[in-house]
Amino acid sequence: MALVPYIYKYNQSFSALQFLLSPDRNNYVPIQQLAINYYLAVAAFIFALSWFGRLDDQKQATHTS
């Protein structure tokens, strides 16, 4: 997560996750939607890591054969 629990910017106070995952700085994202956005972002990151790891494994397998 973030190093600070709240960020004061644009004359507003945001939670760290609101600042990172909100579509713009004029509207706060409701906490339920923020949780969904967070879990989708984490799932996408894990998927990307596993996908690129799989591609790397396939690349190494073709070089050692």
C-alpha positions as CSV (number, residue, x, y, z in Angstrom):
1,M,0.0,0.0,0.0
2,A,1.1,3.6,0.5
3,L,3.4,4.9,3.1
4,V,1.0,7.6,4.4
5,P,-2.7,7.0,5.3
6,Y,-3.9,10.3,3.9
7,I,-2.7,12.7,1.2
8,Y,-3.6,16.4,1.2
9,K,-3.5,17.7,-2.3
10,Y,-5.6,19.9,-4.6
11,N,-7.0,21.5,-1.4
12,Q,-8.6,18.1,-0.5
13,S,-7.8,15.3,1.8
14,F,-7.7,11.8,0.2
15,S,-7.0,8.4,1.6
16,A,-4.0,6.9,-0.2
17,L,-6.2,4.4,-2.1
18,Q,-8.7,7.0,-3.0
19,F,-5.9,9.1,-4.5
20,L,-4.4,6.2,-6.5
21,L,-7.6,4.5,-7.6
22,S,-10.1,7.3,-8.2
23,P,-10.7,8.3,-11.8
24,D,-10.4,12.0,-11.0
25,R,-9.7,14.3,-8.0
26,N,-13.1,16.0,-8.0
27,N,-15.1,13.0,-7.0
28,Y,-14.5,10.6,-4.2
29,V,-15.0,6.9,-5.0
30,P,-17.4,5.2,-2.6
31,I,-15.6,2.7,-0.3
32,Q,-17.3,-0.3,-1.9
33,Q,-16.2,0.7,-5.3
34,L,-12.7,1.5,-4.0
35,A,-12.4,-2.0,-2.6
36,I,-13.5,-3.4,-6.0
37,N,-11.0,-1.2,-7.9
38,Y,-8.3,-2.3,-5.5
39,Y,-8.9,-6.0,-5.8
40,L,-9.2,-5.7,-9.6
41,A,-5.9,-3.8,-9.8
42,V,-4.2,-6.4,-7.6
43,A,-5.6,-9.3,-9.6
44,A,-4.5,-7.6,-12.9
45,F,-1.0,-7.1,-11.5
46,I,-0.8,-10.8,-10.3
47,F,-2.1,-12.0,-13.7
48,A,0.5,-9.9,-15.5
49,L,3.3,-11.2,-13.4
50,S,2.2,-14.8,-13.9
51,W,1.7,-14.3,-17.7
52,F,5.1,-12.7,-18.2
53,G,6.7,-15.4,-16.0
54,R,5.0,-18.1,-18.1
55,L,6.4,-16.5,-21.3
56,D,9.8,-16.3,-19.8
57,D,9.6,-20.0,-18.8
58,Q,8.6,-20.9,-22.4
59,K,11.5,-18.8,-23.8
60,Q,14.0,-20.5,-21.5
61,A,12.6,-24.0,-22.4
62,T,13.1,-23.3,-26.1
63,H,16.7,-22.2,-25.6
64,T,17.7,-25.2,-23.5
65,S,16.1,-27.8,-25.9
